[in-house]
Structure formats: C-alpha cells, structure tokens
Amino acid sequence: MSDTQNLFEKVWNQHTVATLPSGQTQLFIGLHLIHEVTSPQAFEILRDRGLNVLHPERTVATVDHIVPTDDQARPFADGLAEQMMSAIEKNCREFGVTLLDLKDNRQGIVHAVGPEQGLTQPGVTVACGDSHTST
C-alpha cells in the first residue's frame, strides 16, 4: 500500500480536527463566506444558543442576491430585500463579522469575492452557503 496522497487528501488531512464516531470528519475552515439569504438562520441559531462566531476574523459577508440593479438607494423598493439587507447589517455588527456592503468597493458576488479580493489562498479550506461556490 502506498503512502502517496493527492492534493485533496493532503489538504483534507491537514485540516482534520476530529473524525466523529459516525465516520464524518470535522474540518477546520480557514475562510467562511456568507451572504444575506442563508446567513440569517445561522445567526438566529447562534443567538438562541448564546453562542458567538468563533472566528469572526475568518468570516466575510457580502450582499449579492437581493441587490437592485436599477436603484440601490435605501430603503430598497422591495420590502423583503430591505429586510434581508437590514438583517445582515445587524448580524454582522452584533457578531463582529466583516460586511462588504454596497458602500464597500470590495462588495460583489459571494463566490467570486474570495478570489477577487485575495481571501482565497492555496491550502485554505473555504466554506460558503451558495449553491455554486465551487464554480
């Protein structure tokens, strides 16, 4: 049997925190990218459980799914979009997470912000709650 590992196996093994009894692996996440659609639920769970974001310095939020293309003046004409924008602003402020909002020239599409801003680096594990992050 060979001890040779491919790149995936090397990165996986270097970031393994624990192997759980179920066989699942708990990994250390070096960068967590979040956005306004899926993050409110996670922040609410943290709030309900009295928990903090463990590494806010490794978490970056941006808004991209609800940003109007014609008029970005606040409040947004779409009430749900405004509600989501307000929620991510509040949550990031409360939990100490960096928010790339509409006033920040680094703001962009969540799965593109990491590489564009130099946040995504070789050997870093990245998690993002967007269906096509790996593209």
Protein Blocks (a to p, Z undefined) as FASTA:
>chain_A
ZZbdcfklmmmmmmpmbdcfkopacdddfbdcddfklmmmmmmmmmmnopacfblmlpcc
ddfklmcfkbmcdcdfblmlmmmmmmmmmmmmmnopacddfklmkbccfklmmmmnomac
ghiacdddbfklmZZ
